[in-house]
Amino acid sequence: MNDISVANLITNGFSQADAEKIAPVIKEALSKNEPIELDFSGVQFFTTLFFSTALTYLIGELGKTEYERLITIKNLSESGQETYSHALDYAIKYFNMTSEEREAERAIINDETGNN
């Protein structure tokens, strides 16, 4: 198993920029098709955006079963675990939608954020 100390890469899991710092490291580790363990000791302030950009989008590429086989998360704070779980649950729901359902979901998000 490949261990990745996330705190060596970021101090907060807050922004898309934070996620973009760890995403390539995760992708590189996964390219070996071996399990990885992400250690979040010392990392604070998580957002759903961070987890979606850094990790849970991989459910669309790997599938839920392979994602769970390859990726282990440890040492998240309680609020970090809740945030990760929310991002993970949404990704599983989203990637199980039909193309039409995904399109409708994107339209709702774009309408709510003003990104038409």
C-alpha positions in Angstrom: 0.0 0.0 0.0 1.2 3.5 -0.9 0.9 5.9 2.0 0.5 9.6 1.2 0.8 12.2 4.0 -1.5 14.8 2.8 -0.1 17.4 5.3 3.2 17.3 3.3 1.2 18.8 0.4 -1.4 21.1 1.9 -2.4 22.5 5.3 -6.2 22.9 4.5 -8.6 21.0 2.4 -10.6 24.0 1.6 -10.3 25.1 -2.0 -10.0 23.8 -5.5 -6.4 25.0 -5.5 -5.7 22.8 -2.5 -7.3 19.8 -4.3 -5.3 20.5 -7.4 -2.1 20.1 -5.3 -2.9 16.6 -4.2 -4.9 15.3 -7.2 -1.8 14.6 -9.4 -0.1 12.8 -6.5 -3.2 10.6 -6.0 -3.5 9.9 -9.8 0.2 9.0 -10.0 -0.1 6.6 -7.0 -3.2 5.0 -8.5 -1.5 4.5 -11.9 0.3 1.5 -10.3 -3.1 0.0 -9.6 -2.2 -0.6 -6.0 -4.1 0.6 -2.9 -3.3 4.0 -1.4 -3.8 5.3 2.0 -4.3 9.1 2.4 -3.3 10.3 5.9 -5.0 13.6 6.7 -3.3 14.1 10.1 -2.7 17.8 10.6 -5.0 19.0 7.7 -7.9 21.1 8.7 -10.9 23.0 7.2 -12.4 20.7 4.6 -15.0 21.6 2.0 -17.1 19.3 -0.3 -15.5 21.1 -3.2 -12.1 20.0 -2.1 -13.1 16.4 -1.8 -15.0 16.4 -5.0 -12.1 17.9 -6.9 -9.4 15.8 -5.3 -11.0 12.4 -4.8 -14.6 11.6 -5.3 -14.7 12.4 -9.1 -12.6 9.2 -9.3 -15.8 7.2 -8.7 -16.7 8.1 -12.3 -13.4 6.8 -13.6 -12.9 3.7 -11.4 -16.4 2.8 -10.2 -17.5 2.6 -6.6 -16.1 -0.9 -5.9 -12.6 -0.2 -7.3 -12.5 3.2 -5.6 -13.2 1.6 -2.3 -10.6 -1.1 -3.0 -7.9 1.4 -3.9 -8.4 4.3 -1.6 -8.3 4.4 2.1 -8.8 7.6 4.1 -7.5 8.0 7.7 -7.1 10.6 10.4 -9.8 13.0 9.2 -11.3 15.2 11.9 -15.0 14.6 12.7 -16.1 17.5 10.5 -13.7 16.4 7.8 -15.2 12.9 7.8 -18.7 14.3 7.6 -17.7 16.5 4.7 -15.9 13.6 2.9 -18.9 11.3 3.4 -21.2 14.0 1.9 -19.0 14.4 -1.2 -18.7 10.6 -1.5 -22.4 10.0 -1.2 -23.1 12.7 -3.8 -20.5 11.3 -6.2 -22.0 7.8 -5.9 -25.5 9.2 -6.6 -24.3 11.3 -9.5 -22.3 8.6 -11.3 -25.3 6.3 -11.0 -27.5 8.7 -12.8 -28.4 8.4 -16.5 -27.0 11.0 -18.9 -30.4 12.8 -18.9 -30.5 12.9 -15.1 -26.9 14.3 -15.0 -27.8 16.9 -17.5 -30.8 18.0 -15.4 -28.6 18.0 -12.3 -26.0 20.3 -14.0 -28.8 22.6 -15.3 -30.1 23.0 -11.7 -26.6 23.7 -10.4 -25.9 26.2 -13.2 -29.2 27.9 -12.6 -28.6 28.2 -8.9 -25.1 29.5 -9.3 -25.9 31.8 -12.3 -23.5 29.8 -14.6 -25.9 29.5 -17.5 
